[in-house]
Amino acid sequence: MSATNANFVRTTILMLIVGTIVLTGIILSSLWLVDRSQSTFAYIIEERDIRRAAADLLQTLVDAETGQRGFVLTQDESFLGVYEKSLAEVRKNLALVTELVKGRPIKEERIPELRRLTESKLEEMIHTVDLTRSERQDEAILLVKSELGRVLMDDIRAILEFFKTQSDANVQRGVDEQLEATRQLKWFTLGGAVAILAVMGGAIAIITQHVRALSSARREVELLNDGLEERVNERTEDLMQANQEIQRFAYIVTHDLRAPLVNVMGFTAELDTSLKALQTYVLADGGTLTEEQIREARLAASEDLPEAIGFIRSSTRKMDGLINAILKISRDGRRPLKPEQIGLKNLVESTSASVHHQISESAGEVHLDIRVSSINTDRFSLEQILGNLFDNAVKYKHPERPLNLTVRAMPEGRNLVRIEVEDNGRGIADEDHERIFELFRRSGQQDKSGEGIGLAHVRSLARNLGGEITVRSKLGSGSTFVLRLPSDLSRIVRS
């Protein structure tokens, strides 16, 4: 990474961290202030309810007293309706006030006195009403004119007015706290907004500077690469011509057929010797044969002939396999290329699906990191390349660990695509990195069947597509095959 890019990354990360801290501070302070506002609002509501309940209790006592005195003085039954209704409400309101002041020591300590005074007032009113109903109106009037009822009401009124005064003071304090919380929230928000704007301004300035530097670098690269595309096309054409020469040279490697032919010739001579012993025995026409001649004939029939025929058959099978391999590479090299636009991710997924079952059986995994949407190339050739690489990864996986196969694809330069197939298999020794791409050559432990044509075929296909394939590997640590292909094969084919 260049110094400019490193500085840009560091500054951007710093800006993100500062912005995150500021935003987190705003969020946390807002949540705290909102929670504080909710608590204050709930406290105000509770104090308002206490004040209302105290006022209701006093009013119902006054209404009950009014009904009581009206009935005592006039003996009119209509006053009893208001009296009895208010009497029931008094007890209900007293219970409500008692419940609401719980947890407020200053008020709660006055509740026993309020309850005693209220009960005394209720008893006084009930007694006078009962006297009146018993036609003892004079006694009831004397009781009403006494100071008892007035004193009780004054004491009750004083307690309830104290509750109301305390609640009014608490409500006002809650309102003041609510206003203060609102002011704090406003200043927190304004401060956070200013900080975020400062961070955004700094980030914009840094990004603008970096974009300008990138634009300048891009212009310089374009100037340097004015003639590069033409040179790349020429080089690619050279590679394709070299690949065609390799296909023609594949016929020359028929010297690998020499060993099977030597075997065939040698065992043909042995077959001829054995045949002579048999001819002597079969064509004797009743003549006398020596024991040596009979033993040689029997040995030829039972051992020499079957052995010679078996070796000849084995050698011819090997010759046939080698010839077919050479013909396959030659045929694919001469096959007309058909460039088409291919979705690279879909192609890799469908190709890896063919080995997914074998990988998952050993608890292995396939990871894809495809950063190239499409490539213009020959589908059949690319499928064969990837298929061979995937099959080799499965075939030569490490016996002591699950296979992890990773496929990455990314642009390389302006006209190339780089595809990497990485595994954690057996790995390849350093001295064999080039040898594995040679025809009929294999490396490492030969415990898997094969003729040594797979990777030679892969290199042939890659070069035929105008690309190249290399390998990075360490014995015992896995391998990474790197395939570089032109992003648009049609331009090369046309040229």
SVG drawing of the C-alpha trace seen along z (x, -y; Angstrom):
<svg xmlns="http://www.w3.org/2000/svg" viewBox="-90 -27 106 119">
<polyline fill="none" stroke="black" stroke-width="0.4" points="0.0,0.0 1.4,-3.4 2.0,-6.1 -0.8,-8.2 -3.3,-5.4 -2.1,-4.4 -2.5,-8.0 -6.0,-8.2 -7.0,-5.0 -5.7,-6.1 -7.4,-9.5 -10.7,-8.0 -10.7,-5.5 -9.9,-8.3 -12.8,-10.3 -15.1,-7.4 -14.0,-6.7 -14.6,-10.4 -17.9,-10.5 -19.0,-7.3 -18.0,-8.6 -19.9,-11.8 -23.0,-10.0 -22.9,-7.6 -22.6,-10.5 -25.6,-12.2 -27.6,-9.0 -26.7,-8.1 -27.3,-11.7 -30.6,-11.8 -31.7,-8.5 -30.7,-9.7 -32.6,-13.0 -35.6,-11.2 -35.6,-8.8 -35.2,-11.7 -38.1,-13.5 -40.3,-10.5 -39.6,-10.0 -40.3,-13.7 -43.5,-13.6 -44.7,-10.6 -43.8,-12.3 -45.8,-15.4 -48.8,-13.2 -48.7,-11.4 -48.5,-14.7 -51.4,-16.1 -53.4,-13.0 -52.7,-13.4 -53.9,-17.1 -57.1,-16.1 -57.8,-13.3 -57.3,-15.6 -59.6,-18.2 -62.2,-15.5 -62.1,-14.2 -62.6,-17.7 -65.5,-18.5 -67.3,-15.2 -67.0,-16.0 -68.4,-19.5 -71.2,-18.0 -72.0,-15.4 -72.0,-18.1 -74.3,-20.2 -76.8,-17.3 -76.5,-16.5 -77.3,-20.0 -80.1,-20.5 -81.8,-17.4 -81.3,-18.2 -82.6,-21.7 -85.6,-21.0 -86.1,-17.2 -86.5,-17.3 -85.6,-13.8 -84.3,-15.2 -81.1,-16.3 -80.4,-12.7 -79.7,-11.7 -76.8,-14.2 -75.7,-13.2 -75.7,-9.4 -74.0,-9.7 -71.3,-11.9 -70.8,-9.7 -69.9,-6.7 -67.6,-8.9 -65.8,-10.1 -64.5,-6.6 -63.6,-6.0 -61.6,-9.2 -59.9,-8.7 -58.7,-5.2 -57.5,-6.8 -55.5,-9.5 -54.0,-6.9 -52.8,-4.8 -51.4,-7.8 -49.2,-9.2 -47.4,-5.9 -43.7,-6.4 -43.9,-10.2 -42.9,-10.3 -44.0,-13.9 -47.5,-13.2 -47.7,-9.6 -47.1,-10.5 -50.2,-12.7 -52.5,-9.9 -53.3,-8.3 -54.4,-11.7 -56.5,-12.4 -58.1,-9.0 -58.9,-9.6 -60.4,-13.0 -62.4,-11.8 -63.9,-8.9 -64.7,-11.3 -66.4,-13.7 -68.4,-10.9 -69.5,-9.6 -70.6,-13.1 -72.7,-13.4 -74.2,-10.0 -75.1,-10.6 -76.9,-13.8 -78.8,-12.2 -79.8,-9.3 -81.0,-11.6 -83.1,-13.5 -84.6,-10.3 -85.5,-9.4 -87.4,-12.6 -84.7,-14.1 -84.1,-17.1 -83.4,-19.4 -80.4,-17.3 -79.2,-17.0 -79.3,-20.8 -77.4,-21.3 -74.8,-18.9 -74.5,-20.7 -74.2,-24.1 -71.4,-22.7 -67.7,-23.4 -67.0,-19.7 -68.0,-19.4 -66.4,-22.8 -63.1,-21.9 -63.0,-18.5 -63.6,-20.0 -60.9,-22.7 -58.4,-20.1 -59.2,-17.9 -59.1,-21.0 -55.7,-21.9 -54.3,-18.5 -55.7,-18.4 -54.6,-21.9 -51.1,-20.9 -51.3,-17.9 -52.4,-20.3 -49.7,-22.8 -47.0,-20.2 -48.3,-18.7 -48.3,-22.2 -44.7,-22.8 -43.7,-19.3 -45.5,-19.9 -43.7,-23.2 -40.4,-21.6 -41.1,-18.9 -42.0,-21.4 -38.8,-23.3 -36.8,-20.0 -38.6,-19.2 -37.7,-22.6 -34.1,-22.2 -33.9,-18.7 -35.4,-20.2 -32.7,-22.9 -30.0,-20.4 -31.3,-18.2 -31.3,-21.2 -27.7,-22.1 -26.5,-18.4 -28.2,-18.1 -26.7,-21.4 -23.2,-20.5 -23.4,-17.0 -24.7,-18.5 -21.8,-20.9 -19.3,-18.1 -20.8,-15.8 -20.8,-18.6 -17.1,-19.2 -16.3,-15.5 -18.3,-15.4 -16.5,-18.5 -13.1,-17.0 -14.0,-13.7 -15.3,-15.4 -12.0,-17.4 -9.9,-14.3 -11.9,-12.3 -11.8,-15.2 -8.0,-15.4 -7.7,-11.7 -9.9,-11.6 -7.8,-14.4 -4.6,-12.4 -6.2,-9.3 -7.3,-11.2 -3.8,-12.6 -2.3,-9.1 -4.9,-7.7 -4.0,-10.2 -0.3,-9.3 -1.1,-5.6 -3.1,-6.3 -0.2,-8.2 2.1,-5.3 -0.3,-2.7 -1.2,-4.4 0.6,-1.7 0.3,1.1 -3.0,2.5 -1.5,3.0 1.6,4.6 -0.6,6.9 -2.5,8.0 0.7,8.7 2.1,10.7 -1.2,12.6 -1.0,13.5 2.6,14.7 1.4,16.9 -1.4,18.3 1.1,19.1 3.4,20.7 0.5,22.7 -0.3,24.0 3.4,24.9 3.0,26.8 0.1,28.7 2.1,29.7 5.0,30.6 2.6,32.9 3.0,35.4 6.7,35.5 6.3,36.7 5.3,40.1 8.8,41.1 6.9,41.9 5.5,44.7 8.9,46.2 8.9,48.1 5.7,50.0 7.0,50.8 10.2,52.2 8.2,54.4 6.1,55.6 9.2,56.4 11.0,58.1 8.0,60.3 7.3,61.0 10.8,62.6 10.1,64.6 6.8,65.6 8.7,66.8 11.0,68.9 8.2,70.5 6.3,71.2 9.3,73.2 9.2,75.5 5.5,76.0 6.0,76.7 8.6,79.4 6.1,81.1 3.0,80.7 4.7,81.6 6.6,84.7 4.1,86.9 4.6,89.8 8.4,89.4 10.3,89.9 10.9,86.7 13.4,86.2 12.3,85.4 14.0,82.0 11.8,81.2 8.6,82.3 9.5,80.2 10.3,77.1 7.0,77.5 5.0,77.8 6.8,74.8 6.1,72.7 2.4,73.6 1.9,73.1 4.2,70.1 6.1,68.4 3.2,67.9 0.7,66.5 3.4,64.3 4.4,62.9 0.8,62.4 0.0,60.6 2.9,58.2 2.1,57.5 -1.5,56.8 -0.5,54.5 2.0,52.6 -0.6,52.1 -3.1,50.7 -0.5,48.2 0.2,47.2 -3.4,46.7 -3.8,44.5 -0.8,42.4 -2.0,42.0 -5.5,41.0 -4.0,38.5 -1.9,36.9 -4.8,36.9 -7.1,35.2 -4.6,32.4 -4.1,31.9 -7.8,32.0 -8.6,29.5 -5.8,27.2 -7.2,27.3 -10.9,26.8 -12.2,23.4 -12.7,21.1 -16.2,19.6 -15.9,16.5 -19.0,15.5 -20.0,13.4 -20.0,15.7 -21.2,14.9 -18.1,16.0 -19.7,16.6 -22.4,18.8 -19.8,20.9 -17.6,21.3 -20.6,22.3 -21.9,24.9 -18.4,26.4 -17.7,26.5 -21.1,28.3 -19.7,31.3 -17.2,31.9 -19.3,30.5 -20.5,34.0 -16.9,35.4 -15.7,32.3 -18.6,32.3 -18.2,36.0 -14.9,35.2 -16.4,32.1 -14.6,29.9 -15.8,26.5 -15.8,24.5 -15.3,20.7 -16.0,18.3 -14.7,14.7 -15.7,13.6 -15.1,9.9 -15.5,10.1 -19.0,10.2 -18.3,11.6 -15.6,12.6 -15.6,13.0 -14.0,16.3 -14.5,19.9 -16.9,21.5 -15.9,25.2 -12.2,24.5 -12.7,22.6 -15.0,25.3 -12.4,27.9 -9.6,25.9 -11.6,25.4 -12.9,28.9 -9.4,30.3 -8.2,28.1 -11.2,29.0 -10.7,32.7 -7.0,32.5 -7.8,30.7 -10.1,33.5 -7.8,36.3 -4.7,35.0 -6.3,33.7 -4.4,34.2 -5.4,37.4 -5.3,35.9 -7.5,32.8 -10.8,31.8 -10.4,30.2 -10.9,26.4 -11.2,25.2 -11.1,21.4 -11.8,19.8 -11.0,16.1 -11.5,14.0 -10.4,10.4 -9.4,7.9 -5.7,7.6 -4.8,4.5 -7.1,3.3 -7.4,6.4 -6.8,9.4 -8.7,11.5 -6.9,13.4 -8.5,16.6 -7.0,18.4 -7.9,21.9 -6.4,22.6 -6.5,25.8 -5.0,27.1 -4.0,30.5 -0.7,32.3 1.2,29.5 3.9,29.8 7.7,29.7 9.5,26.6 11.4,28.6 8.2,29.9 6.3,26.6 7.1,26.5 7.4,30.3 3.8,30.9 2.7,29.0 4.7,31.3 3.0,34.1 3.2,37.5 5.0,36.1 3.7,36.5 5.1,35.5 5.0,36.6 3.7,39.9 2.2,42.0 -0.7,43.5 -3.4,42.2 -4.2,43.5 -3.4,41.2 -1.3,40.7 0.2,37.2 -1.8,35.3 -4.3,33.3 -2.2,30.2 -0.5,30.4 -3.9,30.2 -4.9,27.3 -1.8,25.3 -2.5,26.1 -6.1,24.8 -5.0,21.7 -2.5,20.8 -5.0,21.4 -7.2,18.9 -4.4,16.3 -3.5,16.8 -1.2,18.6 -1.3,20.7 1.2,21.0 1.4,22.5 2.4,21.5 2.8,24.4 4.7,25.8 4.9,29.5 2.4,30.4 0.7,27.0 -1.5,26.9 -1.3,25.3 -2.6,22.2 -3.1,22.4 -3.1,18.9 -4.9,18.6 -4.6,15.3 -6.9,14.8 -7.7,11.9 -11.0,10.4 -12.2,10.3 -11.0,13.2 -13.0,12.1 -10.7,9.2 -7.7,11.5 -9.5,14.1 -10.4,11.3 -6.8,10.1"/>
</svg>
